[in-house]
């Protein structure tokens, strides 16, 4: 049996998109900031997660990321980089109550391949 204390996540790059204004046609203009988020668990999405995400959003989740407790980043609609590839967050981040979830992770997001 593996102890939760023995599990360690990896660092991923979060590309946070922030609206910085509007262009001459009134369309929003965005900038992206790179930030490393440490101790993120990466797991292949389950068949159930893939099917439900595809039914709800029309997008195919490839991986599920477990985000550490205390993280305050906005994940919805953002891009992330890991395994030498770029991925896009699909759907919303699902969080539980810190005190009711053992271990250092309490939020999960799903990502799809972004090209």
N, C-alpha and C positions, 0 to 999 in steps of 0.2 A: 504494500500500500504506500502511495506517495503522500507525503505530508505537504500541506499547502505552503508551508514555510520553505520547502525545497523548490517550488515552482517559481521561475523568474521569467518575466516578459522581456521583450526587446524594445529598442527605441524605434519609433517610426517618425516620419516627417509629415506634419500636418500643414497643409497649404491653406491657411485661413483667408477666405475671400471677404473683403470689406468694401462697401460702396464708398467711393471717394468723391462723387459728384455726378453730373450728367453731361452728356455730349450736346452738340449743337441741335440734335434732333429730339432731345429730351429723354434719350435712353440712358440708363444708369451706366456709370463707369466704375470698374472695380480694380482693386489692386490685391495681390496675394502676398502674404507674409509666410515665410517658412519658419516652422518651429518644431523642435524635436520633443516628442512626448515619450517619456521613458516608461518601462515596465508594462507594455501592452502585450496581451496574449493574442496570438493569431491562430485561428482554427478554421479548417474547411467548413463551409456552411453545410448543415445537415440537409437531407433530401426534403424534409418537412419545411425547413426555413426557405429553401430555394423555391418550392412550390407556392408557399404562402406569399412570399415577396413578389413572385412573378404574377400571381393572381391579383394582389393589391396594387402594385405599382407598374407592372409591365416590364420590370427589370429583373435580371437574373443575378441573385447574390452569389458570390464566389467564396467569400471568407466572412467570418464573424470575428470582430475585434472586441476584446474585453478591456475596458478602460479603467485605470486605477481610481480608487475612491479619492475624492477631493479635487478631481479634475474639473476645471471651469470653462473649458473650451466649448465653442459651438461646433457641433459635428454635422448637423443636417446640411446637405448640399455641398459639403467641402470635399476636397481631394486629399488623398494621403498617398505616401510613397513608402513601399517596403518591398523586399525581394527584388529590388532593381526595377520595379514597375510602378505605374501610377494607377490608383484606384479611386473610385468615387463612392461616397457614402450614399446608400440607398435607404430611403425612409427616415424614420426618426430614431434618436437615441433612446433606448429603454433603460431606465435606472430603477434600482431598488433602494430601500432604506439601508444606509450604511450599517446601522447597529443590528440589523436582522440578517445580514449576509456575511458569512465567514470569509476570511481572506481579504486581500487588498484590492479586489475589483468589484464594482457594483453597477457598471454601465456596460451595455453592449450595443454595437452598431454593426451593420452589415455593409459590405462593400462589393462593387462590381468592377470589372476591368474597365479602365478608361483609356481610350486611344486618341 
